[in-house]
Amino acid sequence: MEQDSHSLEKTGRAILKRMHQHYISESLDDTEFIPFVKAVLQGVADRMTAARRTDGQIEDMRLALKEYCKELYVDEWVKNREEGEAIDAAREEGENHFEYLFKHGKHPSRQR
């Protein structure tokens, strides 16, 4: 059973990586990308439920795949940071932006 989970995680990562590449190459908006990420995570969770995995195992997988996708997103965010912006600051901003999008499905409103 452990091998099945490992294969499922590798498959999920491969799908998320390909989706991320498409998101970049097609210049999709983040709000178009995140729902697809959630769909992949739900599909993996559904497969694990059908395989009678525990809720803890399912949540662990969901978090692992979400974190992987966040890494891809933040790495791209850092690549596109404003000139002179510190890498650490850009990374933190990218992580916060990803989490906001993931939770709310839209961009955070700008504070003035």
N, C-alpha and C positions, 0 to 999 in steps of 0.2 A: 504493500500500500504506500509506503514511503516513496518508492520509485515513481508511482503514479503521480503523487503530489509534486515531485521534482520535475517530472515531464510536463505537468500542467503549468508549473511556474515558468519553465523555459519557453513553453508555447505562448503563454501570456506575455512574457517579456518580448518575444520575437514580434508578436502582433503589435504591441505598444510601440516598439521601436520603429516598425514600418509605418504605423500611423503617424508617429512624430515626424518621420522623414517626409511624409506626404504633406503634413501640416506646414512644414518649413518650405518645401518646394513650391507649394501652391499659395503661400502667404495667406493662409486661413487665419481668421480671427480666433483668439483664444476661446471665445464663447462658442465657436463652432467645434473646436477640438475637445474641450472638456466633456461634453455629453458622450462622445465616442469612447473616451477613456472610461467613463462610468459604465457604459454598456459592456465593455470588455471585462471590467471587474465583476459586474453582475453575472455575465456569462460564465466566468470561471467559478464564481460562488454557486451558481445553479448546478454546474457539473459536479462540484464537490458535495453539494447537498444530495444529489442523485446517487453519489458514491457513498453516502452515509458518513460523511466526515462530521466531526464535532463542530459546534459553533465556534469554538476557540481556534480550531484549525482553519476554518473558513475565514475568520477575521484576521488571523495571522497572514494568510495568503493575500487577502484583499489589501492589507496594509503594506506588505512587501511589494506588491505590484504598483500600488499608488506611489510609494516612495521611489521606486525605479522610474516611474513616469515623471515624478517631480524632479528627479535628478536630471533627466533629459531636458525638461523645460527650463530649469534654472541654469543649466550649462549654456543653453541657447540665449537666455536672458543676459547672462554675464558677457557672452560674446558680443552682444548688441548694446552694451551699456554705453552711457554717454561718455564722451571724451573727458578724461580726468577723473571720472568716478572710480572710487576704490572698489576693488574686486569684492572684498568682504561686504561692503555696503550694498553693492549690486546683488550679491548672492542673497543677502537677507531680504532685500526688496522683492526679488524674484520668488523666493520661498513664500513670503507673505501674500504676494499677488496670486500665486498658484492656489494656496489654501483658501483665499477669499473666493476665487473663481469656483473652486471645487465645492465649496459650501453653498454659495449663493447663485452660481450660474451666470454671473454678470461681473463686469469690471467694477472695482470700488470707485465711488465718487471721489473726485479730487477735492482735497481740503485746500482752502485758500486762506 
